[in-house]
Amino acid sequence: MTMNRREFITASVASAALLQQRMTALAEPSGGLKVSIDASKSGEPINPLIFGGYMEPATTQVWAEMLTDRKFANPVTDAEAAPANSPFRRFMGEPFKPVGPAGTVEMDTVRPFVGKHSPRVKLQGSEPCGIRQSKLRLGKGKTYVGRIYLAGDPGARVVVRLSWGTGAGDSQTIQIPPLSREYKEFPIKFTPAADTMDARLEVLGTGSGAFHIGTASLMPADNVEGFHSGMIRLFKEEGFKMFKWPGGNFVSAYDWRDGLGNRDKRPPRLQVMWSDRVESNDVGLHEFMALCRLVGAEPDLAIDSGFGSAREAAEEVEYCNGSVETRMGKMRAENGHPEPFKVRLWTIGNEMYGDWQFGYMALDQYWVKHNFIVEAMKKVDPAIKVTVSGASICEKSVGGAEKRNNFFPDIWEAPMRDKLPYEFGSQNDWDGWLLEKCAGNIDFLSEHTYAYPSLAFDADKQLFVDVNDPLQFKARRLANRIGETFEAWDKYVEKMPWLKDKGIKFIFDEWGNRLRSASGNGGGFMQPTGMLMPLSYALCLHEIFRHSGMVEASCATGGLRLLTDNTGEAVGFAAEGVVMKLLQTHFLNALPVAVDGDSTQPLVPGTAFVDRGTKPTGSPTYPLDVLAAFSSDRKKLLISVVNPTEEEHSFTAKIGGVKLRGQGKLYQIAPPGVNSTNEAGKEPAVKIVETAQEMLPETVQVPPVSVNLYEFEIA
């Protein structure tokens, strides 16, 4: 019997009295936990798109380009560059610097190759003059290929040199043929003889006159259509089924037309929303579609609803989905792809509820713009599905709490005056108003869901405060953000009962943990967290699975969960990537079944409709979290057990509604300790270990800090 979402959740989570907010961890019931699985009560299939990836900005480190600012958006000067601490350019070199006497390099604004200006190098006879980029990372014996566009006077003699050391034999030099006034492309290829993290690429000239540098490119020769080969391989192995692009604040000032045509002639842009980070536009629509094809993921294209217009959005739909008889379809064909891309998923804007967003406008104006944009897009292709830039009362309240603690200082943002949580139906109830005004133009509702594992919102102080919680509470805070979103949805349905018939589902297109103290220290996604992040991911996915009938897709934020070596190539999975791989492999299109128990999950410290809901998330099997499901073909029963504590626990299981065969398997992630992590170049400490199971033990022992997936065939 298939149940609706409300019936399934009611059957899966036993009712319990709410515990005090400041409670300590509960002890396991005497004699171990008792878990009851009722396979006669199943939910809706788990959408494969839940295992999605989120990419911001347009060109990320998945792209194999090694050179920073290769199209010279910034002038080539001796000025000190900002530290390369952005994850977007983690494996790129320092910006180009002049080589030669002062004044050797000037920026030509009269005849630039691309963008606003191109370097012009004035020659000084036998003294080499030109430009140099340092801090490049190379692997011994690995081949690197690229190209450079040059123009110059007949008296200019130019070489391109890659150096990986200081010795006479620690470099390779390519002699460029005589130049002409017109820019010409020259191929380059190098194979270094040593590993280094400080290689130098130099473009140097001697002789008379001057020469111009249009642009340069350098990539590992084993790139796959411009993407890192290792990343493509591991993305496929991890099982990404959807990519959202271009995500985040970036999209609100992004012109999709910048990413069309010859990559070397696409304009570089300074992205003011990311501290003038250079966007090369090397990855545009065609490259993104190629990435999705290579990995086997469905594209979700984000529309600029900040600075963008309804006309631009409609033209993008026509470019992607129109026939070659349409104006934009013809342009797509001229750019190398006659067949339509047939993009189904479109996300309208990003966090348009926030006054930090480019193109931000008041809600009473934005809902009108959303309708304009969607109506124009669906006039071009009525079959597309659109996601509104939503924010439940919970997401808006978390944003208000972040302002209270000044986590993201911004002198342009309005001061916080309202008490948190915001009220349903107020001017801050972004979802409430959009659902009322735009429901006919909403297929999916976007929700950005971030949690602070070591913080709780104090309603009296109206601030996030540091809490010294046990690991299982820290790990559950992300799942709590998912749970409160569905509580908010129930309130919207109570107010607008007609929503039941609209079929609107959620897309959690950004979710993850932010690692901060109440004072604001920390905040990154790349910090080592041991098993906190993997356990948090597992609990979060369990909560999403439980609401399978209401979730269309999701995207975990934070580097796409791969380990990279010193050359920038992907070599393995981060610990949370291992968890994603395990659950993705087994739960695609799986049907969750009802789980009950004798140990209610406690309420984690926090405030309802800010950082948690009014009731606990998870299965009533504290401190374990148990999720059961039929496999997609209904031939196997899956039992996923997360132990987010530092102690071993046990349970006995009663399984009804289905008969199991004796033979089965256990897929277990049980690292040595809570601080275990995976590092590039080392044997993974967090990995999946597969063992045969004759039957589910009468008493199941669950190791500390572990994720355990039991799989049994159904008789």
Buried (B, 14 or more C-beta within 10 A) or exposed (E): EEBEBEBBBBBBBBEBEEBEBEEEBBEBBEEBBBBBBBBEBBBBBBBBBBBBBBBBBBBBBBBBBBBBBBBBBBBBEEEEBEEBEEEBBBBBBBBBBBBBEEEBBBBBEEEBBBBBBBBBBBBBEEEBBBBBBBBBBBBEEBEBBBBBBBBBBEBBBBBBBBBBBEEEEBBBEBEBEEBEEEBBEBEBBBBBBBBBEBBBBBBBBBBBBBBBBBBBBBBBBBBBEBBBBBBBBBBEBBBBBBBBBBBBBBBBBBBBBBBBBEBBBBBBBBBEBBEEBBBBBBBBBBBBBBBBEBBEBBBBBBBBBBEBBBEBBBBBBBBBBBBBEBEBBBBBBEBEBEEBBEBBBBBBBBBBBBEBBBBBBEBEEBBEBBBBBBEBBBEBBEEBBBBBBBBBBBBBBBBBBBBBBEBEEEEEEEEBEBEBBBBBBEEBBBBBBBBBBBBEBBBBBBBBBBBBBBBBBBBEEBBBBEBEBBBBBBBBBBBBBBBBBBBBBEBBBEEBEEBEEBEBBBBBBBBBBBBBBBEBEEEEBEEEBBBBBBBBBBBBBBBBBBBBBBBBBBBBBBBBBBBBBBBBBBBBBBBBBBBBBBBBBBBBBBBBBBBBBBBBBBBBBBBBBBBBBEBBBBBBBBBBBBBBBBBBEBEBBBBBBBBBBEBEBBBBBEBEBBEBEEEBBBBBBBBEEBEBBBBBEEEBBBBBEEEEBEEBBEEBEBBBBBBBBBBBBBE
